Amino acid sequence: AQSVTQLDSQVPVFEEAPVELRCNYSSSVSVYLFWYVQYPNQGLQLLLKYLSGSTLVESINGFEAEFNKSQTSFHLRKPSVHISDTAEYFCAVSQNSGGSNYKLTFGKGTLLTVNP
Amino acid sequence: EAGVTQSPTHLIKTRGQQATLRCSPISGHTSVYWYQQALGLGLQFLLWYDEGEERNRGNFPPRFSGRQFPNYSSELNVNALELEDSALYLCASSLAFVTYEQYFGPGTRLTVT
């Protein structure tokens, strides 16, 4: 079984400040890792993913996340946030093995609120 | 390219009734997934359909069921609605052999009164 823990349920920051949203996972097998973003009253959008290779992955809108296998973490960071980044962010994991990689297990989400 | 679409956007039912939610996947995607996003419970995997077959289901009672049609669209049925079924139901789709990379629709907000 796998699980995801998002350590902060809410993160308020000021515009142009840096932000880190924390995500830890547990799994008995190797995993794929994802960050999804959910804007108010919308569905989930895939923000970035780690499948293999470089442990640092980036999105087109300035977010990045680093896979740390020893710490079983996949924290999301942005050096300077905008008001438009206000949303709920979900970390998710799926197993990297056999027929079990269909099931995404999500964390509870972190509400990022960017204030002017 | 059109994304995953879901209908209706909102659905209000009374306890004991049945609800039917619909999903159209991205063109070329054959796998469809359903998730429930309930307050306080987060996102939970409900069902996975591929090539018209139910491949797996999460920890939900049998009154949650569905099907996938030949055009790969899908329907989720919830029978004997209970108040705690009130939630946002999200549909996602993926390519057949890339099941971990799922693209989500906007969801259907089901309210049970």
Chai-1 contact restraints between the chains, C-beta under 6 A:
chainA,res_idxA,chainB,res_idxB,connection_type,confidence,min_distance_angstrom,max_distance_angstrom,comment,restraint_id
A,Y32,B,Y100,contact,1.0,0.0,6.0,A-B,restraint_1
A,Q42,B,P106,contact,1.0,0.0,6.0,A-B,restraint_2
A,G43,B,L90,contact,1.0,0.0,6.0,A-B,restraint_3
A,G43,B,F104,contact,1.0,0.0,6.0,A-B,restraint_4
A,G43,B,G105,contact,1.0,0.0,6.0,A-B,restraint_5
A,G43,B,P106,contact,1.0,0.0,6.0,A-B,restraint_6
A,G43,B,G107,contact,1.0,0.0,6.0,A-B,restraint_7
A,L44,B,F104,contact,1.0,0.0,6.0,A-B,restraint_8
A,S94,B,Y100,contact,1.0,0.0,6.0,A-B,restraint_9
A,N101,B,T99,contact,1.0,0.0,6.0,A-B,restraint_10
A,N101,B,Y100,contact,1.0,0.0,6.0,A-B,restraint_11
A,Y102,B,W48,contact,1.0,0.0,6.0,A-B,restraint_12
A,Y102,B,T99,contact,1.0,0.0,6.0,A-B,restraint_13
A,K103,B,F45,contact,1.0,0.0,6.0,A-B,restraint_14
A,F106,B,G42,contact,1.0,0.0,6.0,A-B,restraint_15
A,F106,B,L43,contact,1.0,0.0,6.0,A-B,restraint_16
A,K108,B,G42,contact,1.0,0.0,6.0,A-B,restraint_17
